[in-house]
């Protein structure tokens, strides 16, 4: 069954809506607008948390609703409701037409169509029984505790979601997508005497639970969380000061996402609040630095067959060999900037208006062996994993905490350190990249990005990188 047919069954047959009447409301509402759509959504989600040897929480939720938007120049009218009825949509139509009073626009052409599929449309929540999921979490807990006598605490969570969307535009244009999403997280606390340290691992994607419940997968998750915790148990205090920093492959790309990626979203550049505003075609990074946002990677957490405006996702080159060549665009900001939508119009749910958002943002590989990169550093820091961070979009300044890091001593990876933070400026860091590894890696499927109060799943990635100079905040006396 096609996604259109499947979502027709959800939104028209089951909800009791008459398609022709709904399309007529959309046509009438958006007369004279520059753009707009009716966004229909049905979503099931489930979450289980296992802590201290017992099931701590379990939740299951079903939600549905619509969002109706009209766009007039830089203004947008938006109304939403959890009630899927013709009466509710008509009330919303009256509200969003207020932005069109006295305005006469020309409706933009609709998105191109796509028949590709990047992930299964199977519902992961119904594929594995609830009792089996609880048993799995218990088994993971027991395995982790049996791995090392120093394990003090184990926390495991399993989450899944199945989202179906249909986008209705003027002229009866419709597009639809069905999106699964699953995630497994394991956190381990180890102790030696009075000292305790933690480690964690998470993974997932637009797949079913079958991958996550395979013993090889979840045992790797436990082993990796335990390894990180034991590394931190041996860690010494981190030094402070300006020094060369080598960033590991994969999840450290979160620094790229936060410190650079947000600054390359269309709305920040149209409003000139980004550190990259007005720099199109100019060098913004060291030679060899190429950054893309790619929503077309099969089964990845940040991937989308179509975005939440109906535009097919694509691979958008943002920085090419150090030159700024593109922004991530939704339809409204692309039109206002005279550019083309890139499939980055995303929303958290029907209750949110679409805005430019990243999908899977990563730096392409270079030609250096990772060991060669570390050997090129006399003394510095190797940052293997990151936790939380903060960034100021306008200035590009960021602060990130390392959850796994090591000293580099005489060109070799030395002892682990704890308490290290990286402090810098995103655009400035790009110009200080001196070596790029040949080991580009994507994260394991855990990213969630926040912007304007909305959270959406994303992916990040990068190869091993040498930044010649970066400020490290440490805890060593």
N, C-alpha and C positions, 0 to 999 in steps of 0.2 A: 504494500500500500504506500502511495506517495505521501510525503509530509503534508501536502495540501489536503489530501483526502483524509488523512488521520486527524489533522487538526480541525477539519470541517466537522468531523464526528464529535469532537470535544466541544467545540464552540457553537455549533449550530444545532446538530441533532440532540445532543444531551442537554445543552443549556436552553434550548427552545427558541433560539434566535432564527429569524428568517433572513437568509443571506442577502436577498435582493433589497430588502428594506434597510438593512444595515449599510449596504453599499450606497444606497440613496442618501442616507444621513451623512455619510462621509463626503459624498459629492457636494451636497448642499452646504455643509459646514465649511469646507475648504475653498468654496468659490471666492476668488479674489485673493487667495493666499499665495505666498511664494512656495510653500511646502507644507507638509504635514502628513499625518497618518493616524490610523487607529491600530493600537497595539493590543493584541489579545494574548493572555498568558494563563497557563495552567501549570502548577508546580507541586510535586510531592517531594518531601525531604525527610530524612531520618538521621538521627545521631545517637550513638551509644558511647558511653564513657565508663571505663573500668579503672578503678583506683583503689589502692590499699587492699587488693585481693578480693574486691567485690564490685558488682555492677553499681556504679554511683548514680548514673542517670541514663534515661532513654527517652527519646522523644520522636514523635512522628507527626508531620504536619502536611496538610493539603491546603493550597491557596489558589485562588483564581481571581481574575479581574481584568480590567482594561485601562488603557491610558489613551486619551485623545489629544492630539497636538495640532495647533495651527501656527504657522510661522509667517511673520510680516517683517521683512528686513532683519534688524537685529533683535526684534521682539518676538516672543513666543507665548502663546496661550496654552495652558496645559490643565487638564482635569482628569481625575482617575477615580475609580471606585472598585470595590470588591464584589459588587453586584453585577452579574452579567445578565443584563436585561435591556430591551429596547428603550424602556422608559429612562433608565439610568444613563444610557448613551445619549439620549436626546437632551437630558439635563446638562450633561457635560458639553454637548455641542453648543448650547446656548451660552455657556460660560466662556468657552475658548473663542467664540466668534467676537467677543468684546475687543480682542486685540486687533481685529480687522476693521473696526469702525473707521470709515473714511479712507480706508486703504485699498488700493487697487494693484495687486501684484500679478505676476505671471507664474503659474505653477511650473516648477522645475520638472524636467523629465525624470521618470522613475528609474530606479536602479536596473542594471542589466540582470538577466536571469542566469541561474546556474543550476545544473543537474548533479553537481559533484556531491559526494558525501565524505566527510572527514572522520566520522565516528559512527558507531552503532546507534540505532534508535531504541534499542532494548532498554527496558526499565530495570536498573540495577537493584531497586528496592525489593522487587518481587522475585528476583532470581535466587536468593538465599533466604531460608527461613530465619525468623527472628531468633529462635532457640539456637540455631547453628552459629549465628553471629555472636551471641553471648558465650557460647562454648569456645569459639575461636579466641575471643578476648581473654578468657580464662586460661586457655592453653598458652597464649603469648605471655601472659603474666607469669605462669609457672616456668616456662622456658627461660625467661629473663632472670628470674630469681635463682634458677639452677645453674646459670652460666658462671657466676662468680659469687663467693661468699660475702663480698663487700657490697653487694646490691642491697640497698636499704628500702627503696621505694620504686614502684613501677606504675606508670600511668599510660593507658592505651585508649585511643579513641578511633572510632570508625564512623564515617559520615558518607551519606549518599544523597543524590538529588536527581530528579527527572523533570526537565522543564520542556514544555511544548509552547511554541509561540506562533502566532500568525499576524502578519502585518498587512493591513488593508489600506490601499491608496486610491486616489481618484481614478476614474475610468475602470473601476473593478479590478485593478491590479492587486494581486495577492502573492505573498511569499511566506514560506513557513520553515520552521526548523524544529527538530526534536533533539534535545541536548542532555545526555547523561553526564554525571560527574561524581567521582568517588575519591575518597582520601583515607589513608591510614596514618596515624601518628603514634609514635612510641617515645616516651620520655623515661629516663632511668636516672636515679640518684644513687651514687655510691659513697661509701664512707670508710675512712681509715682513722680510727680514734675519734677525735672531735671534728676532724675536717670532713666536709661533705662537698661533693661536686656533682654536676649534672651533665647529661648529654641527651640529644634527641635526634630523631630521624622521622621524616614524613615523606609520603609519596602518593601518587594517584594520577588521575587524568580522566578523559572522557571515554571511560571504559566501564565494564561491569565489575562486580566484586570478585569475579572468578580469578583475576590476576592477583588481587590482594590476599585472597585466602589460600593461595598456593603456598605450601610450607617453605619452599625456597625463597619466596618473596618476603614473608613476614619474619623468617629467621634472619635474613639479611638486614631487615629493618632493626631488629633487636640487637644484632651483633654490632651494627654501626652506631646505634645510640650508646651501647655499652662501651665501645671503643672510645668514643668521644668523651664519655664521662671519666674513664680511666686515664685518658690523656690529661684531662683537666685536674685530676687528682694529683698528678705529678708536676703540675705547672708552677712556675715561679712567677713572681710579680713582674709585670710588663714594664719596660723602660719607657721613658717619655722623651719627646723631642722630635726634631725633623730628621727623617731618614729615608732610605730607599725602602719601598714596600712592594712585595710580590703578592699579587692577588691570585688565589687558586681558581681553577676552572669550575664552571657550573653555577651553584647558588650564589657565590660572590658577585655574580651579575646583578644581584639586587641593588648593589651600589650604582651600577650603570642605570638601572631602571629608575631609581629614585632621584639621583643627582643629575641625570642627563635626560632620561626618557620623558619625564613630565614636561621638561622645558621644550620638548619638540612636539607637543600636542598643539593642534591648530588654534584653539581658543586663546591660549596664553600668548601666542604670537600675534594673533589678530588684535588683541587688546594691548599688545606691546608690554606685557608684564613678565615675559620670559627673558632670561639672560641671552637667549639666542635670537630674539626679535630683530628683524632687519638684517640678518647675517646670511641670508640665502645666497649660495654661490661662493661664499668666503671660507677660508680655512679656519676651522674651529677645533681641529684635533691634529695630532701628530700624523705624519705619513704612515700609511698602513692600517689606520683605524677605519674600519667599515662597520657601521651599525645598521641593523635592519629590524623592522617589526613585521613578523610573519604570522598571520592568523591561519595559514593554510596547512600547518603541520598536522598530520593525522594523529588523532587521539590525545593531543597535548591539552593540558589544562586550560591554556589561554586561547585555544583555537576556536574558530567559529565558521560554520558553513556560510552563514550570512550574519551581518551585524544586526543590531536591534532597530535599524531603519530599513532593512531589506537589502542592503548593499553587500555583495559577495566580499568576503575578506580576501586579502592579497598580501604579497610580500612587498613591503614598502621600504626602499632604501632611504635611510635618513641621513647618514654620513657616509660618504664614499671616499676612501683613501684620504681622510682628513677634511674633506670639503662638505659643507652642509648642502644637501641636495633635496631634502623633502621634509614634510611635516605629516603627522597623523591627523586625518581629517574626518569629521562627520559631514553631513550634507549642508547644514546651515553655515558653518564656518568656512567650508570649501567654497561655497557660492560667494560669500562676502569677500573672500580673498582672491577670487578668480582662479581657484584651483579645482582639482578633481577629488571627489570623495574617495577615501582609501579603505572603506570598510571598517572604520574605527569608531562608529557611532554606537555607544554601548550604554546600557542602563542596568541598574541592579534588579529592578522588577518593574511591573506595570505602574507602580506608584512613583516612578522616577522618570524625569525627562532625559532623553539621550544626550550625551556629551562626548567629546573626543577622549578615547581611552586606549591604552596599550593592549596588545594581545600577548604575543610571545616576542619579547624584545631582547636582542642579543648581539654581541660583537662577533664578527667572523674570525676564523682562525688565521694565524700568521704562519711563519715558517721555522720558528725556533723550537728546539727541544726544551721541555720544561726544566730538565736538569741543567741545561746550558744557561737558562735564565737565572736560576738560583746561584749557579757558579759565578755569574757576572756581578753578584752583589758581595761586597766585602763584608759589611755588617749591616743588618737591617731586620725587617720583619716579614714573615710569611703568613698571610691571612688566609686560612683555609675555609673558614665558615663565619657567617654573620648572623647576628640576632636583629634587634630592632635598630631603627635609625630615624633621623629627622632631616628634612631638607627644606630650604626656602627657595621657591620656584623663581622668584624675581632675581635674587642674587646668585643662586646656585650653591650656596653654602650648605654643607651637610655634616652630620655627626653620625657615625655608625659604630656599634659595639661588636667586637669579635667574640664568637663563642668557641672558636678553636684557632689558635695562632701559635707561631713558633719564632724563636730568634733565628736569624741567619748569621752564622759566625764563620768568617773566612771562606765564604762561598759554599757553605754546607748548612743544611737544615739542622738547627740545634735544639735546645730544650723547649718544651711548650711553655707558654706564658698565659697568664690570666689577667683580666682587667684592662685589656687593650682597646682603645677606641681610635677610629680614624677620623680626622678632622680636615676638611678641605673645601674646595670649590669645584663643582662638577665640570664646568667648561675649562677651568684651569688644569684639572687633573688630566683631561683628554690630551692636552698639549704636552704633558709630561710623560706620556707612555713611550718607553724606549725599546721594549722588546715584546713581541706578541707570539704566544705559543701556538703550536700546531695541534693542540688538544682541546679544541672547542667542545664544550659540553653544556647541555641544557640541564636545568634543575630537575629534581625528581617529581615535581608536580604538587607543590604546596603553596604557591604564591596567591595572595589576595591583595589587591590594590585598592586603597581608599582615596577618594577625591570627591569634594563637594558633598560629603555625607553618604556617598554611594560606594559599596564594595563590590568588586567583580573579580573573578578568577583570572590569573595571568601566569605567564611563564617568563623565565629569565635565563640567561646563559652567557658564557664568555669562555675564551681560552685563558691559560695562565698569562698574566700580564706583569711587566715590570714598570712601576711608576717611579721615576728617578728620585722624587722627593715628595714626601707627604708628612703632615704633622700627626704624630702618634701621641695620644693621651694615655699615660700609663699610671701604675700604682706603686712602682718601685721608689723607695726613699732616695 
